């Protein structure tokens, strides 16, 4: 039994359709039409935009839970909660921590991910521990190490192959060789939390590093005599750049410079959301650090550094449109299709295409989320 939905606008990976229909059967997309055969029944969703479910590549927690808790019930709660953000796919993201703790977290996610009923885990992003101290942000420098490929192999094994993304600092000893070896394992390497020079970043990029971790944040800035990490992120060819569009991490005009330089296809919207996401202002924690959430920003209690965000991905999409950085279709793709493509998962998730799981969202005329569908079933309604 199939269901057909009509929307004023349907956003696909390469085009934007008006007054279009999508057909869903058995939890999959089976058809996309601009006209419908006479006599076929359909559900008219009205003056709305129907778009692919969003994909958050970089998220630590939500609703009081953190990936680093190594708690299966907490992971399940995050996955369920993310449906209210329009997110149907995500990468649980770790922090710099002792090896034993990261072992435990990777194993827990590998064991738990197949049984989750909310937003689907499409991999694991190891944010650290191979960073450097100057731009540590809310990462603990006590556990920072030189990259070691055997550790990555172990985390991959413990996670049942889910680890598919890792961030490192290019100036760490052995970084270039690590990038090459990680690429052979099928793990995408990003550059971040780093005081690297442009040339150090370039060497890792040439070895296969293919993204920058929350661009501008936690990295050496652009200087006319030393372009640094930011200069690298703005100028390298064929590389993706994460961007946190909450209005705190990056000024809208700096975000515009990045999108203008990289283009929407290489600019990836992420949240870097921590456990306080979805909750009221007040005290919280990120890893071992005390955090205060106030007026939409999460900051370390000691020192005041930004400590991740409480951004929801649906809001990042809305900001990109409101700030004039991209059109609505491109803003949606920056949070769905392009993230999936950056991991080679575009034929698994991130777009509306026959044969893929019917994960999609409904946005009203104000770009607010009305509903989230997972495998063709409405799982969240505003």
N, C-alpha and C positions, 0 to 999 in steps of 0.2 A: 504493500500500500504506500503510495507516494503522496507527498504534500507539496503544493505549489504556493509560493509566496510572491506577491507583487509589491514593489516599492517604487517610490518616485525616482530613486537613484540607487544604482548598484555599482559598487566599486570593485573592479577586477584588477589583476596584476598589471595589465597593460592599457586598459581603457576604462571609461566611466560611462555607464549606460543610463539613459533616462527611461522611466516607465517600463521597467524590465521585470522579468520573472525568474525565480530560481526554483528548481525542483529538487526535492530531497526524498530519498528512499533508503531504508536500511541503514540510517545514520550517515549516508554519504550524499554528496552533491551528485546529481545525475543529469542535470540539464540547466542551461541558461538561455533564456529566450527574450526577444524583444516583441514578439507577437505570440499569441496563444491560440491553438486550434479551437474552433468554436465548440462549445459544450463542455470544455474542461473546467473543472471547479478549481478555485484558488482562494487563498486568504489574502485579502487586501489590507496591507499594513498601513496604508495611507501615505501622507506626505513626509516620508521618512527616508533615511539613507540606510541601505543594507550593505554591510562591509564585513571583511573577514575578521575573525577573532584575532585579538592582539597577541603579540609574542614579546614577553619581557625577558630579555637576555641577562639582566643584571639586577637581581632582587634578593635581599637577605632575609626579609621577614614581613609579617603583616598580622594585624589583630592580636598583638601581644606575644607572638611566637617568632622564633628565629631559627633559621636552618642549623646554626651552630649548637642549638639545644640538643641535637641528635635524638629528637623525640618524634616517633612515627605519628602520634596523634597531632602534634604541632604541625608537622609537614602536611597532614591531611587538612587541618584547619586553614593553613595558608592557601592550599590549592582550592578549597571551597570558597574562601573569601575573595580570591582573585577574580572570580566570575563577576563580582560586583564592580570590578574595575574594567570590564570588557576583555580581560586576559583569559585566553583559552589554552595557551602554551607558555611555558616558562622554564628558566634554568635556575634551580636553587643555587644560591651563591654563598660561598664560604668566606671566611676572613683569615688573615694571618694568625696562626695558632700553633701549638705544639703538634708535632707529627702524629702522635698517638691520638690526639683529639680529631685531627683531620681524617685519620684512618677510620675512626668510629663514625664520623659523619658520612663519609663516602659509602661505607658499608650499609648504614641505615637507609640512605637514599636509594641505593641499589636494591635493597630488600623491599622497601616500601613503595617505590614509584609505580610498579605494575598494578598495585591494588588501590590506587587513589581514584576517587570518583569526581574530583573537581578538575581544575585546569591541569593539563597534562604536562608532565615532566619530559622535556625533550633533550635533556643532558644535564651536566653540572658545570658551573663556572667556578673554578678555583681562583679567587681573587687573592693572590699571594700563595705561599709566604715568601716568594723570591723577589722582594722589593728592597728599597733602600730608605734610610731614615729621614732625610731632609724633607721629603714630601710624603711623610707617613700618613697624614690625615688622621683617621680614626683606626689605623692599623697599628698593632703592637710591635715596636721594633725589636723587642726581646726575642722574638721568634723568627726574625728575618734571616734568610739563608741564601747562599749561592745556589743556583738551580741545579738540580740533580735528577737526571732522567730516570734512574731506578725508582726514585720516590714517585714520580709521575706514573710510571708503569704499575706500581703497587696500588696507587689510588684508582687507576683505571680498572685494575683487577677487582679490587674491593667493591667498586661501584657497579660491577657487572657491565663494564664498558661504557657507562654513562658519562664519565668525564670527557668532555669534548671541547673545553675552552679553559685557558689559563692565562693569567696576567703576570708579567715579569718586568723587572727594571733592566733596561739594556746594558747598564754599566756594571752589572754584577759579573763576577768572574765566571767564564764558561757560558755566557748567555747565548752567543752565536751558535755554538755547537748544540746547546739545549734546544734552540728553536728548530734547527735542522732535524734533530732526533724526534722532537714532539710532532713535527709535521709528518714524519714517516709513520707515526702512530695514528695519524688522523686527528690530532688535537690542534685546534686553532690557538695561536699565541697572540696575546695583546700586550701592548706596552703601556705602563702606567706606574703611579707612585714612584716617581723617578726623577733624578736630577741629571739625566743623561744629556750629553751634547747631541747636536744634530747628527754628527757622524756616527756616534754610537747607536743612535736609533736607526740610522740608515743601514748599518751593518746587519742589524737584526731583521730589518724589513727585507733586505736582499736575501737573507737566509730563510725567509718564509713567514715572518710575523705579519699578520694581516688586519689588525685593528688596534685602535687606541682606547684605553680604558677611561671612561668619563672625561672626555677631552676638555682641556683647560684646567681641570681640577686635579691636584696631586701630581703636577709635572712642571719641569723647568719651562719658563715663559719665553716668548719671542723677543729677542733683542737683535738690534741691527748688526751686531758683530758676532752673535752666537744665536742662531735661530732656535736652538733648543728643541724640546719635545713638542711644544706648541707649533713651532715652525715646521717641524716634520709632519705633524698631523694635518696641517693646512696645505702642504705642498707635495707629499708623496703621491705617486700614481697608484691606482688600484689598491686602495686600502680603505677600510671602514673606520668610522669614528663614532664612538658613543657620545651621546649628548643628553644631559639632564636638564630638561626645560621646566623647572619649577619656579623660576624667577629669582632664586637665591644662589644656586650654584654657578650660573652663567647669566650675564646680562643679556637681554634679548638681542641687542645689536652685536654682541660677540657671537651669539648663536647664529645670527644672520650671516656673519662673515664666514663661519664654518660651513653653513649650508650653501652659501654662494660659491665657496671654493670647492667643496667636495661634491656638491649636488645632492639632492634628496636621496638618490640611489645608494650613496655611500655614507649617509648620515643616519645613524641608528638611535632612535629614541629609547632610552632606558630610564628606570626610576631610581635605582640604587636604594630602594625603600628598605627601611629597617623595621623592627618589631612594633614600633609605635604607629605605623601606618594604619589608618582606619580607626584610630582611637583619639580621644580628646587630648588636649595639651596637658603636659605634666611631666613628671620624672620617668625615665626609661633607662634602658641599657643597650649598648652595642658591644658584644663580646664582653670583655672585662671592664669596660669603661662606663661610668655614669653619664647619662645624657639628659638634657632638659629640652623638651619640645614646647615651643612657644611661637605663636603667630605664624604657623605653617612651616617652621624650620626646626630641624633637630641639630643641637650643638652639644659638644662635649662640655660637661659641667666644669671641668678644669681646662682652661685655655680657650674655650669658645670655638674651636674648630668645628666646621660642619661635620656631622656624624651620619653620613648617609642622608636620606630624605624621608619624607612621609608622602611623597608624590604618588599619585595613581596614574597609570599609563593613559587612561582615557582623558585625564586632565592635561597630560603632556601633548596629546594630539590636538586638543582644543587650543592650548597656548600657541602652538606652532601656526595654527590658522589665524588666531587673533593677533599675533605679533607680525603677521605678514611674511612669514618665512617660507611658506609653501601653501599650495592649494589644499583643499580638504582631501582629495584622492591621494596626493603625494604625502600628506601628513599621516594618513592612515597607513600607507605602504611603509613609511619610515618606522612604523610600530608593528608591522605584521609581515608583509612580503619580503622587504629587504633584510630584516633580522633573520628570517628563515633562510633566505638565499645566502647570507653571510656564513651560515653553517652547512650549506649544501642540503638544506631540509625543505626547499621550496616545493618539492613534490610530496611532502608529508603534511605540512601545515602552512599557514600564513597567506593563503589565497583561496578564492572561490573558484573551484575547478572540478569538473566531473571526475569522480574517482577518489577525491580526497574526503576526509571526514568533514561533515557539515557543521563546522564551527564558525559561527558568524554572530555579528552584533547588529543592533538597531539603534541608530542615532536620530534624535528629533531635530527640528529646524534650528535649535540653539546649540547643536552638537553635543547635547547631553545624552548619556546612555539610557535607553529605554529598556533594553533586554539583551541577554546573552544566551546564545544557543550552543549547546555542546552535543555533537553527533546528532544534530537535528532536533534535540529536545530543549525546550526553554528551561533553563536552569537558574536564571536570575531575571527579575522584573522590577523595575524602579517603581 
